[in-house]
Amino acid sequence: MIITNIGYERLELELLVPYTIAYEEISKATNFILKIETDEKILGFGCAAPDVAVTHESPDDVEQAIKNTIIPILKGKNPFMVSSILEELSHQLSQKSSALAMVDMALLDISAKKMKVPLYQFLGGYRHEIATSITIGILPLEETLKLASEYVKQKFFILKIKGGLSLEGDIEKLKKLRETFPHIQLRFDGNQGYSVSETQAFDEAVKEMNIEILEQPTKPGFDEHLGAVKNTLDLPIMADESLKSVKDAFRLAKNQRIDMVNIKLMKVGGIHEGMRVNTVANAANLEAMVGCLDECALGISAGLHFALSRSNIKYADLDGHLEFKKDPFSNLFHLKNGILRPNQNPGLGLMDW
């Protein structure tokens, strides 16, 4: 099989409601859709969701990478030579992880379609469905409670609350959520907003609230801060922004800085790299979650298939597509009662576009 043509489209996706995290307010997101055509008429699709703060790419960076690097390298290649292609691209796209993830997805999509199986089964297949959390950004207390109530009515049973701007406000918010929804699973993302002492105070304050995960409470680049809270707190500590590569996973695991990892395909550079990160985590007895950025359902589908393929991936935070006013890929999986299931079409589930 030979790659005969490569096309792409740049999507400007408006959010239903702008949201705030500890370091910025978000109102829209740019996604790129890559379409790889082959001489056997099998199509491969991939998604890139650049984020300057996380992937170190602007949308213009990714568009230039597609035009000047990805298309010239891919054309005429055998799409089954995935490792060779990705290695060649990685030397030229070292700071463009979502662009690499997009190509990785599209090539794996082709391979799974050739085998006529969903991608998660092509990758190894461990489960057929997984529960996802749904995220509430940094909002005033009343708005948080209102949104939480709407999600609970929609049968979501895992809420991920973002914070990091106000320790006291975060604690009050979680207390009210726990009082209002005693049976809902709560996860908290500190978004790099706390010091070590603030994280310790947070842990003490929420001891009776049954918080499932505390994600990235301290700033990346200071592993010792994560280690300090990991070794003194009751809450399991998950690395997110501190973990962007296999080397990061190995360093954090070796030095016993964390309990869990958040693997985002856009952040690490695709499914192949995500599998390597997860292998390190598994060897270190660390649990894993597959997360996402502001991705349309095509990107979420890739994260879902990856999560379903590995036994060590216990958690999912795959809700980015729900934030958009319009998503052209809404039929790639089913979301019911907080559970994600792929549509069982071959590959990522998208046959044409």
C-alpha positions as CSV (number, residue, x, y, z in Angstrom):
1,M,0.0,0.0,0.0
2,I,1.2,3.5,-0.8
3,I,0.1,6.9,0.4
4,T,-1.2,8.8,-2.7
5,N,-2.5,12.0,-1.3
6,I,-2.7,14.0,1.9
7,G,-5.2,16.8,2.7
8,Y,-6.1,18.7,5.8
9,E,-8.7,21.1,7.1
10,R,-8.3,23.8,9.8
11,L,-11.4,24.0,12.1
12,E,-12.1,26.9,14.3
13,L,-14.3,25.5,17.0
14,E,-16.3,27.9,19.3
15,L,-16.9,26.8,22.8
16,L,-20.4,26.6,24.2
17,V,-19.2,28.4,27.3
18,P,-15.8,30.0,27.7
19,Y,-14.0,28.6,30.7
20,T,-11.2,29.6,33.1
21,I,-8.3,27.5,34.2
22,A,-5.6,28.6,36.6
23,Y,-3.6,30.4,33.9
24,E,-6.0,31.5,31.2
25,E,-9.5,31.9,29.9
26,I,-10.5,29.8,26.8
27,S,-13.3,30.7,24.4
28,K,-12.4,28.7,21.2
29,A,-10.0,26.1,20.0
30,T,-8.3,25.3,16.7
31,N,-8.3,21.7,15.5
32,F,-6.7,20.3,12.4
33,I,-8.0,17.2,10.5
34,L,-5.6,15.2,8.5
35,K,-6.8,12.9,5.7
36,I,-4.5,10.4,4.2
37,E,-5.5,8.6,1.0
38,T,-4.0,5.4,-0.2
39,D,-3.8,3.4,-3.5
40,E,-6.1,0.8,-1.9
41,K,-8.8,3.5,-1.3
42,I,-8.4,3.1,2.5
43,L,-8.5,6.5,4.2
44,G,-6.8,7.4,7.5
45,F,-7.8,10.4,9.6
46,G,-6.0,12.2,12.4
47,C,-6.6,15.2,14.6
48,A,-4.3,17.8,16.1
49,A,-5.3,20.2,18.9
50,P,-2.4,22.6,19.4
51,D,-2.1,24.5,22.7
52,V,0.8,26.8,23.2
53,A,0.9,26.2,26.9
54,V,0.8,22.4,26.7
55,T,2.0,21.3,23.3
56,H,4.2,24.4,22.6
57,E,2.5,24.8,19.2
58,S,0.4,27.6,17.8
59,P,-2.2,26.8,15.1
60,D,0.0,28.4,12.6
61,D,2.9,26.2,13.7
62,V,0.9,23.1,13.0
63,E,-0.4,24.4,9.6
64,Q,3.2,25.1,8.5
65,A,4.3,21.7,9.7
66,I,1.5,20.0,7.6
67,K,2.4,22.0,4.5
68,N,6.2,22.0,4.7
69,T,7.0,18.7,6.5
70,I,4.2,16.2,6.9
71,I,2.8,16.2,3.4
72,P,6.2,16.0,1.7
73,I,7.4,13.2,4.0
74,L,4.2,11.1,3.9
75,K,3.5,11.1,0.1
76,G,4.6,7.9,-1.5
77,K,5.4,6.2,1.8
78,N,4.0,2.8,2.9
79,P,1.6,3.7,5.7
80,F,2.4,0.5,7.6
81,M,5.9,1.7,8.2
82,V,4.6,3.7,11.1
83,S,7.7,3.7,13.3
84,S,10.0,4.7,10.5
85,I,7.7,7.6,9.4
86,L,7.2,8.9,13.0
87,E,10.9,8.8,13.7
88,E,11.6,10.8,10.5
89,L,8.9,13.3,11.4
90,S,10.0,13.6,15.1
91,H,13.4,14.8,14.1
92,Q,11.8,17.8,12.3
93,L,8.8,18.3,14.6
94,S,10.5,18.0,18.0
95,Q,8.3,20.7,19.5
96,K,5.1,19.8,17.7
97,S,3.5,17.0,19.7
98,S,-0.1,17.4,18.5
99,A,1.1,17.4,14.8
100,L,2.9,14.1,15.5
101,A,-0.2,12.8,17.3
102,M,-2.3,13.6,14.3
103,V,-0.1,11.6,11.9
104,D,0.2,8.8,14.3
105,M,-3.6,8.5,14.6
106,A,-4.1,8.6,10.8
107,L,-1.5,5.9,10.1
108,L,-2.9,3.6,12.8
109,D,-6.4,4.3,11.5
110,I,-5.3,2.9,8.1
111,S,-3.7,-0.2,9.7
112,A,-6.8,-1.0,11.7
113,K,-9.1,-0.4,8.7
114,K,-6.9,-2.8,6.6
115,M,-7.5,-5.4,9.3
116,K,-11.2,-4.4,9.4
117,V,-11.3,-4.0,13.2
118,P,-11.8,-1.1,15.6
119,L,-8.5,0.5,16.5
120,Y,-8.7,-0.5,20.2
121,Q,-8.8,-4.2,19.1
122,F,-6.0,-3.6,16.6
123,L,-3.9,-2.2,19.5
124,G,-4.5,-5.2,21.7
125,G,-8.0,-4.8,23.0
126,Y,-8.7,-5.0,26.8
127,R,-12.2,-3.6,27.4
128,H,-15.1,-2.4,25.3
129,E,-16.1,0.7,27.3
130,I,-14.8,3.1,29.9
131,A,-16.4,5.7,32.2
132,T,-15.3,9.3,31.7
133,S,-15.3,12.3,34.0
134,I,-16.8,15.6,32.9
135,T,-15.0,18.7,33.7
136,I,-16.1,21.9,35.4
137,G,-13.7,24.8,34.9
138,I,-13.1,27.6,37.4
139,L,-16.5,29.2,38.0
140,P,-18.2,30.9,41.0
141,L,-19.7,28.5,43.5
142,E,-23.3,28.9,42.4
143,E,-22.5,28.4,38.7
144,T,-20.4,25.3,39.6
145,L,-23.3,23.8,41.6
146,K,-25.8,24.6,38.8
147,L,-23.5,23.0,36.1
148,A,-22.8,20.0,38.3
149,S,-26.6,19.5,38.8
150,E,-27.1,19.6,35.0
151,Y,-24.3,16.9,34.5
152,V,-25.8,14.7,37.2
153,K,-29.2,14.9,35.5
154,Q,-27.4,13.7,32.3
155,K,-26.2,10.7,34.3
156,F,-22.6,11.6,34.6
157,F,-21.3,10.2,37.8
158,I,-17.7,11.5,37.8
159,L,-17.0,15.2,38.1
160,K,-13.6,16.7,37.6
161,I,-13.3,20.1,39.3
162,K,-10.6,22.6,38.2
163,G,-9.1,25.0,40.7
164,G,-5.8,26.4,41.8
165,L,-6.7,30.1,42.0
166,S,-8.1,30.2,45.5
167,L,-7.4,27.5,48.1
168,E,-10.3,28.6,50.4
169,G,-12.6,28.9,47.4
170,D,-11.7,25.4,46.1
171,I,-12.2,23.8,49.5
172,E,-15.6,25.5,49.9
173,K,-16.7,24.4,46.4
174,L,-15.8,20.8,47.0
175,K,-17.5,20.8,50.4
176,K,-20.7,22.1,48.8
177,L,-20.5,19.6,45.9
178,R,-20.0,16.7,48.3
179,E,-22.9,17.8,50.5
180,T,-25.2,18.2,47.4
181,F,-24.1,15.1,45.5
182,P,-23.0,12.6,48.2
183,H,-22.7,9.7,45.7
184,I,-20.8,11.4,42.9
185,Q,-17.1,10.6,42.3
186,L,-15.1,13.8,42.6
187,R,-11.7,14.5,41.1
188,F,-9.8,17.7,41.6
189,D,-7.3,19.4,39.2
190,G,-5.1,21.9,40.9
191,N,-3.8,23.2,37.6
192,Q,-0.4,23.9,38.9
193,G,-1.8,26.6,41.2
194,Y,-0.7,25.5,44.7
195,S,2.5,25.6,46.7
196,V,3.5,22.6,48.7
197,S,2.1,24.0,51.9
198,E,-1.2,24.9,50.2
199,T,-1.4,21.4,48.7
200,Q,-0.9,20.0,52.2
201,A,-3.6,22.3,53.6
202,F,-5.9,21.2,50.8
203,D,-5.4,17.6,51.6
204,E,-6.1,18.1,55.3
205,A,-9.3,20.1,54.5
206,V,-10.8,17.5,52.1
207,K,-10.0,14.3,54.1
208,E,-13.7,13.5,54.6
209,M,-14.8,14.4,51.1
210,N,-13.7,11.2,49.4
211,I,-11.7,13.0,46.6
212,E,-10.6,10.3,44.1
213,I,-7.6,12.1,42.4
214,L,-5.6,15.2,43.0
215,E,-4.1,16.2,39.7
216,Q,-1.0,18.4,39.2
217,P,-1.4,20.7,42.3
218,T,2.1,22.2,41.9
219,K,4.0,23.8,39.1
220,P,5.8,21.6,36.5
221,G,9.6,21.8,36.5
222,F,9.8,21.3,40.2
223,D,9.6,17.5,40.6
224,E,10.6,17.7,44.3
225,H,7.4,19.7,45.0
226,L,5.3,16.9,43.6
227,G,7.4,14.4,45.5
228,A,7.0,16.3,48.7
229,V,3.2,16.2,48.5
230,K,3.1,12.6,47.2
231,N,5.0,11.4,50.2
232,T,3.1,13.3,52.8
233,L,-0.6,13.3,51.6
234,D,-3.4,10.8,51.7
235,L,-4.7,11.8,48.2
236,P,-3.2,10.1,45.2
237,I,-1.1,12.6,43.2
238,M,-1.4,12.6,39.4
239,A,1.1,14.2,37.1
240,D,-0.2,16.1,34.1
241,E,1.8,19.1,32.9
242,S,4.9,17.6,34.5
243,L,4.6,14.6,32.2
244,K,5.1,15.3,28.5
245,S,7.3,12.4,27.4
246,V,8.6,8.9,28.2
247,K,11.6,10.5,29.9
248,D,9.4,12.5,32.1
249,A,7.4,9.4,33.1
250,F,10.6,7.5,33.8
251,R,12.1,10.3,35.9
252,L,9.0,10.9,38.0
253,A,8.5,7.1,38.5
254,K,12.1,6.4,39.4
255,N,12.2,9.2,42.0
256,Q,8.8,8.2,43.4
257,R,7.3,11.6,42.8
258,I,3.8,10.6,41.8
259,D,1.0,7.9,42.2
260,M,-0.7,8.3,38.8
261,V,-0.1,9.7,35.3
262,N,-2.4,11.6,32.9
263,I,-1.6,10.6,29.4
264,K,-2.8,13.1,26.8
265,L,-2.1,12.1,23.2
266,M,-1.7,15.6,22.0
267,K,0.8,16.3,24.8
268,V,3.0,13.2,24.4
269,G,2.8,12.9,20.6
270,G,0.3,10.2,19.8
271,I,-0.8,6.7,20.6
272,H,2.6,5.0,20.1
273,E,4.3,7.4,22.5
274,G,1.3,7.1,24.9
275,M,1.8,3.3,24.9
276,R,5.4,3.8,25.9
277,V,4.5,6.2,28.7
278,N,1.9,3.7,29.9
279,T,4.4,0.9,29.9
280,V,6.7,2.9,32.1
281,A,3.8,3.7,34.4
282,N,2.7,0.0,34.5
283,A,6.3,-1.1,35.4
284,A,6.4,1.4,38.2
285,N,2.9,0.3,39.5
286,L,1.4,3.7,38.7
287,E,-2.2,3.9,37.5
288,A,-3.0,5.8,34.3
289,M,-5.7,8.1,33.0
290,V,-6.2,9.2,29.4
291,G,-7.0,12.9,29.3
292,C,-7.6,15.4,26.5
293,L,-7.2,19.0,25.4
294,D,-9.9,20.9,23.6
295,E,-10.4,18.2,20.9
296,C,-13.2,17.4,18.6
297,A,-14.7,13.9,18.7
298,L,-12.1,12.6,16.3
299,G,-9.3,13.3,18.7
300,I,-11.4,12.0,21.6
301,S,-12.0,8.8,19.6
302,A,-8.3,8.2,19.4
303,G,-7.9,8.7,23.2
304,L,-10.9,6.3,23.8
305,H,-9.4,3.6,21.6
306,F,-6.1,3.9,23.3
307,A,-7.7,3.7,26.8
308,L,-9.7,0.6,25.8
309,S,-6.5,-1.2,24.6
310,R,-4.5,-1.2,27.9
311,S,-5.3,-2.9,31.2
312,N,-3.3,-0.3,33.2
313,I,-5.5,2.6,32.1
314,K,-8.2,2.7,34.8
315,Y,-9.5,6.2,34.2
316,A,-10.6,8.5,31.4
317,D,-11.2,12.3,31.2
318,L,-12.4,12.4,27.6
319,D,-15.0,15.2,27.5
320,G,-13.3,17.9,25.3
321,H,-15.7,17.4,22.4
322,L,-18.7,18.3,24.6
323,E,-17.5,21.9,25.0
324,F,-18.0,22.8,21.3
325,K,-21.1,24.4,19.7
326,K,-20.6,22.2,16.6
327,D,-18.6,19.0,16.3
328,P,-18.6,17.3,12.9
329,F,-17.6,13.9,14.3
330,S,-20.2,13.2,16.8
331,N,-21.1,9.7,15.6
332,L,-17.7,8.1,16.3
333,F,-18.7,6.8,19.7
334,H,-21.6,6.6,22.1
335,L,-21.8,8.4,25.4
336,K,-24.5,7.3,27.7
337,N,-24.8,7.6,31.5
338,G,-21.2,8.7,31.6
339,I,-19.9,5.6,29.7
340,L,-18.0,5.9,26.4
341,R,-18.2,3.1,23.8
342,P,-16.8,3.2,20.2
343,N,-19.1,2.8,17.3
344,Q,-17.4,-0.5,16.3
345,N,-16.6,0.7,12.8
346,P,-13.0,-0.2,11.7
347,G,-10.2,2.1,12.8
348,L,-11.2,5.3,14.6
349,G,-14.8,4.9,13.3
350,L,-14.7,7.5,10.6
351,M,-15.1,6.0,7.1
352,D,-15.1,9.2,5.0
353,W,-15.2,13.0,5.4
